[in-house]
Amino acid sequence: MTATFNDDDPDGVDTETLAEADQETAPESFEEAAQKELWVQSMKDEVNALKNRGVWRVVPTPGGVRLIKSKYVYRVKKDWTGRVVKRKSRLVVQGFLQREGIDYDETFAPVAKVTTFRLMLAMAKVLGLHIHQLDVDSAFLYADLDEDLYMKPPPGMSIKAGYCLKLMRSLYGLKQAPRNWNKQIVDHIVLMGFKQSVLDNCLFVKTDGDETYLISLYVDDILIAGSDLSKIEEIKSEFTSRYEMKDLGELNYYLGMKVTRTADYIQLDQQRYTLDILLEV
């Protein structure tokens, strides 16, 4: 399922407008969140989504196992103008309780280099490429979990005494979760006919006649660059047939950076990020 977001705000938002943007902050604890209906609903939505994804099964607690704890991490997601677009309650495992060699092994997962991002923008300007952006919903949950891991029910959830949650998917917070997800998405991109770069393991290249298409991967943020919009839409469809994603359309905001594109230049700025820091002072 793909959700497309269109920003009707004008591009020319001045500093005063940004500074006056919504200053809502996320709760710092479950107890605080539980006092606010919007966040209670956000937590319910998270648990329901995890259940629907088959992230865990309720099982009798095995003897001798150490149950991992979990907690909610709250985030107010804003667009580049500072407008609240989502309140996210993410349930995460307290991975620091995991034991190396027992609960996990390898953990490294690459992300696209900043140099790669700048190079993609430069190529877009010189070659007249379009750059579109996709955001994978709850990306880590698509990766299977090889180890047997058991978790206590999260705050606010009650289950029968003597039972626990057996994790079936790579829930956020697990030390191996980023690696499991990266392997899952890389395998999918390669099956789509892209070749992985040896200089940046999160850059993928595919040629179609005289045209070249690029994919850049930063955890769950995917950039697709190419000259033919219809081909880019085909690539998007290959992703959305496998994953639930938000189609963010033409690139305009990425990793805290606003991207402004004109006929003459492509500009990056972190005005929103800078103002957020000043508001915290």
C-alpha positions in Angstrom: 0.0 0.0 0.0 1.4 3.4 -1.0 0.4 6.7 0.5 1.3 9.9 -1.4 1.8 13.1 0.4 1.5 16.5 -1.3 2.7 19.6 0.4 0.5 22.5 -0.4 2.7 25.0 1.5 4.5 27.5 -0.6 8.3 27.0 -1.0 9.0 30.5 0.2 8.5 30.2 4.0 10.4 32.9 5.9 12.4 32.4 9.1 9.6 34.0 11.2 7.0 31.5 9.9 9.4 28.6 10.7 10.2 29.9 14.1 6.5 30.1 15.0 5.8 26.5 13.8 4.3 23.9 16.1 6.6 23.5 19.1 5.0 20.3 20.3 7.4 17.9 21.9 7.2 14.1 22.4 6.5 12.5 25.8 9.6 11.3 27.7 8.0 8.3 29.4 5.1 5.9 29.1 3.5 7.4 32.2 3.4 10.8 30.5 2.1 9.5 27.2 -0.6 7.5 28.9 -2.1 10.8 30.1 -2.7 12.1 26.6 -5.4 10.6 24.3 -3.5 11.2 21.1 -0.5 9.3 22.4 -2.6 6.5 23.9 -4.1 6.0 20.4 -0.7 6.1 18.9 0.5 3.3 21.2 -2.6 1.3 20.3 -1.9 1.7 16.6 1.6 0.5 17.1 0.6 -2.6 19.0 -2.1 -3.4 16.4 0.4 -3.0 13.6 2.9 -5.3 15.2 0.2 -7.9 15.8 -0.9 -7.7 12.2 2.7 -8.1 11.0 3.1 -11.3 13.1 6.0 -9.7 15.0 5.4 -12.0 18.0 3.5 -15.0 19.3 2.2 -15.4 22.9 3.9 -18.6 24.2 4.5 -20.3 27.6 7.7 -18.9 29.0 10.4 -21.4 28.5 12.4 -22.4 31.5 15.8 -20.8 32.0 15.4 -18.0 29.4 16.0 -14.4 30.1 13.1 -12.2 29.0 14.1 -9.0 27.1 12.3 -5.9 28.2 10.8 -3.3 25.8 9.7 0.3 25.9 8.1 3.0 23.8 10.1 5.7 22.1 8.0 8.7 21.2 8.6 11.0 18.3 6.8 14.0 16.9 7.4 14.0 13.2 7.4 17.4 11.4 7.8 18.5 7.9 10.5 21.1 6.9 8.2 24.0 7.9 7.8 22.6 11.5 4.2 21.4 11.0 3.3 18.2 12.9 2.5 15.5 10.4 2.6 12.4 12.7 2.9 11.3 16.3 4.8 8.0 16.4 5.0 5.6 19.3 7.6 3.0 18.4 7.9 -0.1 20.5 11.6 -1.0 20.8 13.5 -3.8 22.5 16.0 -2.9 25.1 18.8 -4.5 23.1 21.5 -3.7 25.7 20.1 -6.8 27.6 21.1 -9.1 24.7 24.1 -11.3 25.0 26.6 -11.5 22.2 27.0 -15.0 20.8 23.8 -16.1 22.3 21.1 -13.6 21.4 23.0 -12.1 18.3 26.1 -12.4 16.3 26.8 -9.9 13.5 25.3 -6.4 13.8 27.0 -4.2 11.2 24.7 -2.6 8.6 25.9 0.1 6.1 24.0 3.3 5.1 24.5 5.5 2.1 27.4 8.0 2.4 26.8 11.7 2.4 29.2 11.9 -0.6 26.9 9.6 -2.5 23.9 11.8 -1.8 25.8 14.9 -3.0 27.0 13.0 -6.1 23.5 12.0 -6.9 22.3 15.6 -6.7 25.2 16.7 -8.9 24.3 14.0 -11.5 20.7 15.0 -11.3 21.6 18.6 -12.2 24.1 17.8 -14.9 22.1 15.0 -16.6 18.6 16.4 -15.8 17.6 13.4 -13.7 14.5 13.2 -11.5 15.0 12.1 -7.9 12.0 10.5 -6.1 11.8 9.4 -2.5 10.2 6.4 -0.8 10.0 5.8 2.9 9.4 2.2 4.1 6.9 1.8 6.9 8.3 -0.1 9.9 11.2 -1.4 7.8 12.8 -3.7 10.3 9.7 -5.8 10.8 10.1 -7.2 7.3 13.2 -9.1 8.3 13.0 -12.5 9.8 14.7 -13.3 13.1 16.9 -16.4 13.2 17.5 -16.5 16.9 15.0 -17.6 19.6 14.3 -14.4 21.6 11.6 -13.9 24.2 10.2 -10.6 25.5 8.1 -9.4 28.4 4.8 -7.8 27.3 5.3 -4.0 26.6 4.0 -1.4 29.0 0.2 -1.3 29.0 -0.2 -4.9 27.7 -1.5 -7.7 29.9 -1.1 -11.4 29.0 -1.7 -14.6 31.0 0.7 -15.4 33.9 3.5 -17.7 32.9 3.4 -16.5 29.2 5.6 -14.2 27.2 6.1 -13.0 23.7 8.3 -14.9 21.3 9.8 -12.6 18.7 9.3 -13.7 15.1 10.6 -10.5 13.4 13.5 -8.1 13.8 11.8 -5.7 16.2 13.4 -2.2 16.6 16.1 -2.1 19.2 17.4 -5.6 18.6 21.2 -5.4 17.9 20.9 -7.5 14.8 17.7 -5.7 13.4 19.5 -3.2 11.2 21.7 -5.9 9.6 18.7 -8.2 9.0 16.7 -5.5 7.3 19.7 -4.3 5.2 20.2 -7.9 3.9 16.5 -8.2 3.2 16.2 -5.0 1.2 19.5 -5.4 -0.6 18.5 -8.9 -1.8 15.3 -7.4 -3.2 17.0 -4.5 -5.0 19.5 -7.0 -6.6 16.5 -9.1 -7.8 15.2 -6.0 -9.4 18.2 -6.0 -11.7 20.4 -3.4 -9.9 24.1 -3.9 -9.3 25.5 -3.0 -5.9 28.4 -0.5 -6.0 31.7 -1.6 -4.6 32.4 2.0 -3.4 29.2 2.4 -1.5 27.2 -0.7 -0.6 24.0 1.3 -0.4 24.2 2.6 -3.9 22.8 0.5 -6.7 23.0 1.1 -10.5 20.9 -0.3 -13.4 21.3 0.6 -17.1 18.4 0.5 -19.5 19.7 1.2 -23.0 21.3 4.6 -22.9 19.7 5.5 -19.6 21.0 4.9 -16.1 19.0 4.5 -12.9 20.3 4.9 -9.4 19.0 3.8 -6.0 20.4 5.1 -2.8 19.5 3.4 0.5 19.7 5.0 4.0 18.1 2.5 6.3 14.4 2.9 5.3 14.8 6.0 3.1 15.1 5.2 -0.6 16.1 7.6 -3.3 15.5 6.7 -7.0 17.2 8.8 -9.7 16.5 8.5 -13.4 15.6 10.5 -16.5 12.3 8.7 -17.4 9.5 9.3 -14.9 7.5 6.2 -16.2 10.6 4.0 -15.4 10.9 5.5 -12.0 7.2 4.7 -11.4 7.9 1.1 -12.5 10.7 0.9 -10.0 8.4 2.3 -7.2 5.8 -0.4 -8.1 8.4 -3.1 -7.6 9.1 -1.8 -4.1 5.5 -1.3 -3.2 4.6 -4.8 -4.3 6.8 -6.1 -1.5 6.7 -3.4 1.2 4.3 -0.8 2.6 5.7 2.6 1.7 5.0 6.2 1.6 5.6 7.7 -1.8 7.0 11.2 -1.0 7.3 12.1 -4.7 10.0 14.4 -6.0 12.8 14.8 -3.4 12.4 17.9 -1.2 13.4 16.9 2.3 16.0 14.3 3.2 17.7 13.4 6.5 17.0 16.8 8.0 18.0 18.7 4.8 15.7 20.7 2.6 16.4 20.3 -1.1 15.4 23.2 -3.3 15.7 22.7 -7.0 15.5 25.4 -9.7 16.4 25.5 -13.3 19.8 26.9 -12.4 20.8 25.0 -9.2 20.1 22.4 -6.5 20.4 23.8 -3.0 20.7 22.1 0.4 19.9 23.8 3.7 19.2 22.9 7.3 17.2 25.9 8.3 14.5 23.9 10.1 17.1 21.9 12.0 19.0 25.0 13.0 15.8 26.7 14.3 14.8 23.6 16.3 18.2 23.7 18.0 17.8 27.4 18.8 14.3 26.7 20.3 15.8 24.2 22.7 18.4 26.6 24.0 
